[in-house]
């Protein structure tokens, strides 16, 4: 087995391509990786340590929080506060921005600490999703919500952790997409994929067709197109990071359209769709809301939702074409 590259070795070797000082990005990414290891440990032992089930509280979206949601949020918020690099965090689990009590820190994080948590108790893969930005407000001043409400094109880092059959840490800093896989033996994340590319075409579509009757005409036409081709596969795990990761590696399109229950879509622009859009585009894929590029959308609120079409470029183009023709 060849000697694998560690995260620190990788960042050092690619220092010239980093969007911020090596020492700061190294510290930030290692902070996230270290916390991901802790979340990994809790997720794998949740049934034993009675961490399954609900926390008895709800998040801003009115969704019941799982115990692991609350724990992951606490772990990551603490990590960012202790990093001394982050001034403010936006989290799916908290209604308002979370100040890090460090007005001199330069970085901003938007995150979904544990996405797909309804799948935890049935042993389906779940994930952490995050974006890192430079603050917009003046260093030394109290950070504002506008520091978090930044377009996807402003991201310095887009990343996710997939807690699956292996725990994978996937991120881009604007120079390709790289996958680090956690080695429980050595306790390190090791480079297992570099400059990942998503194929332009594939035969896998990923969508919750339970809402089909409530889909708009163009989306219905696209799903019908996939079926009429005859050799497409429908793959839907119901855990965004897992569905997205499969499509990154094998090709495919993930669609969360407007539905009767979620007319503006279900997924959140800031801390779900933008980080994955950055990764998809860096790998040669596309990410749209059905009309506009996800990373061009000007965020208006922390938890705003969007419709989402992401994955293999030619498949996204086909869906956009049918939406444009029929809507
Ligand atoms: P539905 C999980 O709750 C989540 O936020 C994403 O991980 C996933 O893609 C989506 O919701 C699934 O939603 O409506 O198909 O169950």
Boltz pocket constraint, residues with backbone or C-beta under 6 A from the ligand:
constraints:
  - pocket:
      binder: B
      contacts: [[A, 115], [A, 116], [A, 117], [A, 118], [A, 208], [A, 238], [A, 239], [A, 240], [A, 241], [A, 266]]
      max_distance: 6.0
